[in-house]
Amino acid sequence: MSAPTYQAAVFGATSSICQETLRAMLRQQPARLLLIGRNAGKLAAVADDLRCRGAECLTLTAPLADFATDWASLLPQHSANRPWDLFLLAHGTMPDQEQALADGNSLAEVLAVNFVSPAVIAAACGAILDRQGHGTLAVIGSVAGDRGRGSNFVYGSAKAGLDTFLAGMRHRFAKRQRIKIVTLKPGMTDSPMTAHLTKGPLFSSADRVGALAWQAIRAGTPVAYLPGWWKLVMTLIRWLPEMVLHRTRL
Ligand SMILES: NC(=O)c1ccc[n+]([C@@H]2O[C@H](COP(=O)([O-])OP(=O)(O)OC[C@H]3O[C@@H](n4cnc5c(N)ncnc54)[C@H](OP(=O)(O)O)[C@@H]3O)[C@@H](O)[C@H]2O)c1
């Protein structure tokens, strides 16, 4: 059997939304996947599942939030001398906000995992795409970054920073039509990250969000709300005057 031609490196590959995105990809095409994450055992289980779905998988265990890894040098060592079609960044964590606000180290860690780490990795991936002249960088942000709200602004501010970083990268590569920078913005999604929350009508399943994420990646959609109706919801929330917002518990 010939090797798959589509090649992707995936950070935070154990994420539930990410796994569903990769499953949606594999329903349409075979792929060679470099799965990167902090937990070797979980990565191996994800790799086994994706192999059953037709992928060729390698795993790489790395502490994504320590910033010591030189990704721009390391990724080419795992490329089998083929270009990368996709870099997908999925890692993130939703903290207990009160705990993060009460402890500077915990606050810094949340900002590091949700903003600094993906920004550092995105910059390295951007340098590789620049050299190759083509490919897609897709990063999972969040609707939470669209407006600072009392209930979720620690996580939200990190995702807002990431949103701006990616918008800037998109501008930087705007004249390179074969390079796509895709910001994925899921709304509330049923995954291990939200296991502690009561599920209401605004929740979507991880498989639906993953399938929509893959559609957006394939299309090279610059900013994709997942599902799309979150764009309307967040437009309304962004437009709320502060005096109205402050009367809510959003
Ligand atoms: N679920 C939602 O409602 C929702 C909504 C909007 C955006 N998002 C975003 O979607 C992405 C995926 O989340 P998910 O819902 O799929 O949740 P998930 O299944 O809990 O996945 C979280 C991922 O982040 C990794 N991670 C967490 N802390 C880390 C750290 N300190 N260092 C390295 N990796 C770390 C986890 O690795 P381990 O498996 O090793 O723990 C896992 O791969 C995240 O960026 C999240 O912010 C989620």
The ligand as a Tripos MOL2 file, in Angstrom:
@<TRIPOS>MOLECULE
LIG
   48    52     1     0     0
SMALL
NO_CHARGES

@<TRIPOS>ATOM
      1 N1        -15.0930   21.7610   25.5580 N.am      1 LIG1
      2 C1        -15.4880   23.0130   25.3250 C.2       1 LIG1
      3 O1        -16.5920   23.4470   25.7170 O.2       1 LIG1
      4 C2        -14.6040   23.9350   24.5400 C.ar      1 LIG1
      5 C3        -15.1670   25.1110   24.0310 C.ar      1 LIG1
      6 C4        -14.3660   25.9750   23.3090 C.ar      1 LIG1
      7 C5        -13.0490   25.6650   23.0910 C.ar      1 LIG1
      8 N2        -12.5200   24.5180   23.6120 N.ar      1 LIG1
      9 C6        -11.1040   24.2690   23.3580 C.3       1 LIG1
     10 O2        -10.9990   23.0620   22.6370 O.3       1 LIG1
     11 C7         -9.6860   22.5120   22.8620 C.3       1 LIG1
     12 C8         -9.8420   21.0310   23.1610 C.3       1 LIG1
     13 O3        -10.5980   20.8610   24.3580 O.3       1 LIG1
     14 P1        -11.5760   19.6030   24.5790 P.3       1 LIG1
     15 O4        -12.9480   20.1430   24.7960 O.co2     1 LIG1
     16 O5        -11.3560   18.6170   23.5210 O.co2     1 LIG1
     17 O6        -11.0860   19.1030   25.9980 O.3       1 LIG1
     18 P2        -10.2010   17.8380   26.4530 P.3       1 LIG1
     19 O7        -10.7050   16.6050   25.7900 O.co2     1 LIG1
     20 O8        -10.1910   17.9260   27.9220 O.co2     1 LIG1
     21 O9         -8.7480   18.1550   25.8460 O.3       1 LIG1
     22 C9         -7.8490   19.0470   26.4410 C.3       1 LIG1
     23 C10        -6.5050   18.8250   25.8060 C.3       1 LIG1
     24 O10        -5.5670   19.7610   26.3350 O.3       1 LIG1
     25 C11        -4.4560   19.0370   26.8750 C.3       1 LIG1
     26 N3         -3.8990   19.7740   28.0170 N.ar      1 LIG1
     27 C12        -4.5680   20.2780   29.0680 C.ar      1 LIG1
     28 N4         -3.7000   20.8710   29.9230 N.ar      1 LIG1
     29 C13        -2.4540   20.7060   29.3840 C.ar      1 LIG1
     30 C14        -1.1410   21.0750   29.7860 C.ar      1 LIG1
     31 N5         -0.9240   21.7240   30.9420 N.pl3     1 LIG1
     32 N6         -0.1100   20.7560   29.0030 N.ar      1 LIG1
     33 C15        -0.3100   20.0970   27.8400 C.ar      1 LIG1
     34 N7         -1.5230   19.7030   27.3950 N.ar      1 LIG1
     35 C16        -2.5860   20.0090   28.1690 C.ar      1 LIG1
     36 C17        -5.0300   17.6960   27.2930 C.3       1 LIG1
     37 O11        -3.9970   16.7460   27.4450 O.3       1 LIG1
     38 P3         -4.2260   15.4070   28.3590 P.3       1 LIG1
     39 O12        -5.1400   14.5190   27.5600 O.co2     1 LIG1
     40 O13        -2.8610   14.8610   28.5040 O.co2     1 LIG1
     41 O14        -4.8710   15.8650   29.6290 O.co2     1 LIG1
     42 C18        -5.9360   17.4300   26.0900 C.3       1 LIG1
     43 O15        -5.1850   17.0230   24.9710 O.3       1 LIG1
     44 C19        -9.0630   23.3210   23.9820 C.3       1 LIG1
     45 O16        -8.1720   24.2660   23.4220 O.3       1 LIG1
     46 C20       -10.2620   24.0590   24.5820 C.3       1 LIG1
     47 O17        -9.8830   25.2710   25.1850 O.3       1 LIG1
     48 C21       -13.2600   23.6260   24.3140 C.ar      1 LIG1
@<TRIPOS>BOND
     1     1     2 1
     2     2     3 2
     3     2     4 1
     4     4     5 ar
     5     4    48 ar
     6     5     6 ar
     7     6     7 ar
     8     7     8 ar
     9     8     9 1
    10     8    48 ar
    11     9    10 1
    12     9    46 1
    13    10    11 1
    14    11    12 1
    15    11    44 1
    16    12    13 1
    17    13    14 1
    18    14    15 2
    19    14    16 1
    20    14    17 1
    21    17    18 1
    22    18    19 2
    23    18    20 1
    24    18    21 1
    25    21    22 1
    26    22    23 1
    27    23    24 1
    28    23    42 1
    29    24    25 1
    30    25    26 1
    31    25    36 1
    32    26    27 ar
    33    26    35 ar
    34    27    28 ar
    35    28    29 ar
    36    29    30 ar
    37    29    35 ar
    38    30    31 1
    39    30    32 ar
    40    32    33 ar
    41    33    34 ar
    42    34    35 ar
    43    36    37 1
    44    36    42 1
    45    37    38 1
    46    38    39 2
    47    38    40 1
    48    38    41 1
    49    42    43 1
    50    44    45 1
    51    44    46 1
    52    46    47 1
@<TRIPOS>SUBSTRUCTURE
     1 LIG1         1 GROUP 0 **** ****
